[in-house]
Amino acid sequence: MDRVSPEQRSRMMRAIRSKDMSPELAVRRLVHRMGYRYRLHRHSLPGRPDLVSRAAEGYLRAWMLLHQHQNRRCRLVHKPLSNLAYWQPKLERNKTRDAAHRKALKKEGWDVLVVWECEVEEDKSPIAGGFLGPRR
């Protein structure tokens, strides 16, 4: 059972943006501080990765911010409580689609890093842990 009215829920869901959200901006600032330059949301690549860099030591790098992982310790993981007939199939389709996009990017020669939203908020980003490496 939902705690808010359908009108309030609709208003809340409409307010969710698909880009320029705070976790994405945090990753962009970190990568920029490390000296890398990147392109945003490349339409020519599968899944339109959030950031794409060709200058990372000669490698093609793409990374995506995702927010639906299964880490039980993550405070951001939760299952929808209402409208399950809609949400469960939708979330499964999203996971399948994201996996297909990652596979297609790897097939095109891109290294793909998935950054979970909680890693950004807790400052545990794998970007800082060596995905990009030191800038020359």
Secondary structure, DSSP 8 states (H G I E B T S, - for coil): --SS-HHHHHHHHHT--SSS-HHHHHHHHHHHHTT---EES-TTSTT--SEEEEEETTEEEEEEEE-----TT-TT-----S-HHHHHHHHHHHHHHHHHHHHHHHHTTEEEEEEEHHHHHTT--TIIIIIS----
